[in-house]
Amino acid sequence: LIECGETINKSWKGLAELTGIDISICGLPPLTHIDFNYPNAACLQTIYTQEMLKNGYLLGSNVYTTHAYDVDVLGNFHDDTYAAFKTIKKAIDSGQPEDFLDSDIKHSGFQRLT
């Protein structure tokens, strides 16, 4: 599990450098966490979640690795994260990242939804 988390962290870091996105990574490797270092971080995190969901990943800013992760899963995660990061970079560069959302910005904490 640690190795899977380290692989995810390496992907996030490398892809952030490649696309020019400023991120922070924290947490234990099998319980890793990504933050987008921008004033509109919640919007960017929502874009990441939204783009990854389009490829079948249900995630927020945390990834909890499992024994189901193998080389193929991690490779696909890397490739799909690259596509998502390119979209996030376009959103940042546009100055209007909200225009890239398919829904509302994610909620933080426990709020009543109705």
SVG drawing of the C-alpha trace seen along z (x, -y; Angstrom):
<svg xmlns="http://www.w3.org/2000/svg" viewBox="-34 -36 42 43">
<polyline fill="none" stroke="black" stroke-width="0.4" points="0.0,0.0 2.9,-2.3 4.4,-1.7 1.1,-2.5 0.8,-5.7 4.4,-6.6 3.6,-5.9 0.6,-8.2 2.6,-10.9 5.3,-10.6 2.7,-10.9 1.0,-13.9 4.4,-15.7 5.7,-14.9 2.5,-15.8 2.2,-19.0 5.7,-20.0 5.0,-19.0 1.7,-21.0 2.9,-23.9 0.4,-23.4 1.3,-24.3 0.3,-21.5 1.2,-20.2 1.1,-16.6 0.8,-15.5 -0.3,-12.5 1.1,-9.0 1.7,-7.4 -1.2,-4.9 -3.5,-7.8 -2.2,-10.5 -3.7,-14.0 -3.3,-16.6 -3.9,-20.4 -4.0,-22.9 -2.1,-26.0 -4.4,-28.7 -6.9,-31.0 -9.7,-29.1 -8.4,-25.7 -11.9,-24.3 -12.9,-25.0 -9.7,-23.4 -10.2,-20.3 -13.8,-20.1 -12.5,-20.1 -10.0,-17.3 -12.8,-15.2 -15.1,-15.9 -12.5,-15.0 -11.4,-11.8 -15.1,-10.8 -15.5,-10.9 -12.9,-8.1 -14.4,-6.0 -12.5,-7.3 -14.4,-8.4 -12.0,-10.6 -11.7,-13.9 -8.4,-15.4 -7.5,-12.1 -6.6,-8.7 -6.7,-5.7 -4.8,-2.9 -5.9,0.7 -4.5,4.1 -6.6,3.9 -4.1,1.4 -1.7,2.9 0.6,1.6 -2.3,1.2 -4.5,-0.7 -1.7,-3.0 -0.7,-3.5 -4.2,-4.4 -4.5,-6.7 -1.4,-8.5 -2.6,-8.9 -6.1,-10.1 -4.6,-12.5 -2.4,-13.9 -5.5,-14.7 -7.2,-16.2 -4.2,-18.3 -4.1,-19.7 -7.8,-20.7 -7.0,-22.3 -4.1,-24.2 -6.4,-25.6 -8.9,-26.5 -6.2,-28.4 -4.9,-30.1 -8.4,-31.2 -8.9,-33.2 -12.4,-31.8 -12.0,-28.2 -15.6,-28.1 -16.5,-27.9 -14.9,-24.5 -17.3,-23.0 -20.1,-20.7 -21.7,-21.4 -21.3,-23.4 -18.0,-23.7 -17.4,-21.0 -18.6,-21.6 -16.2,-21.7 -17.0,-20.1 -20.4,-18.8 -23.2,-21.1 -26.8,-20.5 -27.4,-19.9 -31.2,-20.7"/>
</svg>
